[in-house]
Amino acid sequence: MSTPAASWSLRRLGVGLGAGWRYLKAVLGEDRYDGYLAWHRSHGKGAPMTAAEYWRSRTDHQEAHPEGRCC
């Protein structure tokens, strides 16, 4: 049986790990597809792109418009 203090500590650890995971996804850009899905729910028409289609489209756009990158 766990004590209330141990239970509280585990909850805090879970909250901290969740925040760390969201931060890491944001830094790496992995949350961009989630943002696209949120945008599509409110503005898009038809079925949203799959994750693979989204990343291919994003890569194609970056290659066609390189002026936004440093290298």
N, C-alpha and C positions, 0 to 999 in steps of 0.2 A: 504494500500500500504506500502511495506517495504522500508526502506531507504537502500542506498548502504552499510552503515556500518553494519546494521542488517543482510543483506544478506551475507556479508563477514563473520560475526561472526557465522552465521549458517553453512556456508561452512566449516569454521575452526572446529566447533564442530563436524560436520559429519566426517571430516578427522581424528580428534582425536579419536572419538568413533570407527571408522573403524580400526585404528591402535591398539587401546586397545583390540578390539575383536580378531584381528589376533594374538596378543601377548598372550592373554588368551588361545586361541586354541593351540598355540605352547607349552605353559607351560603344559597344560593338555594332550598333545599328540594327540589331535583330528585332527591335520593337517597331521598326518601320512598317512591316507587314501588318502588325496589329493596328497601327495607326491608319493604314490604308483601308482595312476592313471597317474600322469605325467610321471613316469618311464615307465609304461606300454605302453603309447602312443608312446614312442620312442624306446623301446626295446622289448616289449611283443609281444606274438603271440596269436591269438584267442581272445576270449572275456575276459575282465578283471573280477576279482572276484567282487561280490557285496560287499557292506560295511559290511554286517553281515558275509559273508564268509571270508573277509579279517581279521576282528577282531578275528574270531574263529581260523583261521590259525595262527595268531600272538600269541594268547594265548596258543595254542597247542605247538608252537615252544618254547615259554618261559618256559612252564612247562617241556618240554623234554630237554631243555638246560638251567638249572638254574644257571650255573656258572657266568653268566653276571650280576646277581643281588646280592644285599647285604643280602637279607633275604630269 
